[in-house]
Amino acid sequence: MTSHRERLNEFLISIAAGRDWRPGSGAMDLDSLALLQVVTYLEQNYGIRLAEQDVEPDDLRSTDGILSLIERSTNADTSAHQS
């Protein structure tokens, strides 16, 4: 089974073409189109609606930041369903 990190890194590599970035190297320098692609990826793969989340742009510029957002969002959804 592929982990969230592996799937996310594959996706980020696909949108990082031509940029000086690789997984684990820290923040990506993303333009507005790439940020929109990240938002779309999160909505389609995890059901995360960023308009409903407290998100800083820097949360979307690194693997760790995005994974943290996924974790917070999925934990919040789980807690809401248990209430």
C-alpha positions in Angstrom: 0.0 0.0 0.0 1.3 3.4 -0.9 1.6 5.9 1.9 0.2 9.4 1.9 3.8 10.7 1.8 4.7 8.6 -1.3 1.5 9.5 -3.2 2.0 13.2 -2.3 5.6 13.2 -3.3 4.7 11.6 -6.7 2.2 14.3 -7.2 4.5 17.2 -6.2 7.3 15.8 -8.4 4.8 15.9 -11.3 4.0 19.6 -10.8 7.6 20.6 -9.9 8.9 20.0 -13.3 11.4 22.7 -14.2 11.7 23.8 -10.5 14.7 23.2 -8.3 12.9 21.0 -5.8 12.9 17.3 -4.7 11.1 15.6 -1.8 12.6 16.4 1.5 14.3 19.5 0.2 12.0 21.9 2.0 9.6 24.5 0.7 8.7 24.6 -3.0 8.5 27.9 -4.9 5.0 27.5 -6.3 3.3 29.8 -8.6 -0.5 30.3 -8.5 -1.2 27.6 -11.0 0.8 25.0 -9.0 -0.9 26.1 -5.8 -4.3 25.6 -7.5 -3.1 22.1 -8.5 -2.2 21.3 -4.9 -5.7 22.5 -3.7 -7.4 20.4 -6.4 -5.3 17.4 -5.4 -6.3 17.7 -1.8 -10.0 18.2 -2.6 -10.1 15.2 -5.0 -8.0 12.8 -3.0 -8.9 13.7 0.6 -12.1 15.6 0.4 -10.4 18.6 2.0 -12.1 21.9 1.4 -9.5 24.5 2.0 -12.1 27.3 2.3 -13.3 25.5 5.4 -9.8 25.1 6.9 -7.4 27.5 8.7 -4.6 27.3 6.1 -1.5 29.4 5.6 0.0 29.5 2.1 3.2 28.0 3.5 1.2 24.9 4.6 1.0 24.1 0.8 4.6 24.6 -0.1 6.2 21.4 1.4 5.5 17.8 1.8 5.5 18.0 5.6 3.2 21.0 5.5 0.7 19.3 3.2 0.8 16.1 5.2 0.2 18.0 8.4 -2.8 19.7 6.8 -4.1 16.3 5.6 -3.7 14.9 9.1 -5.4 17.9 10.8 -8.3 17.7 8.3 -8.9 14.0 8.5 -8.7 14.1 12.3 -11.2 16.9 12.4 -13.5 15.0 10.1 -13.2 11.9 12.3 -13.9 13.9 15.5 -16.9 15.6 13.9 -18.4 12.2 12.9 -17.9 10.8 16.4 -19.7 13.7 18.1 
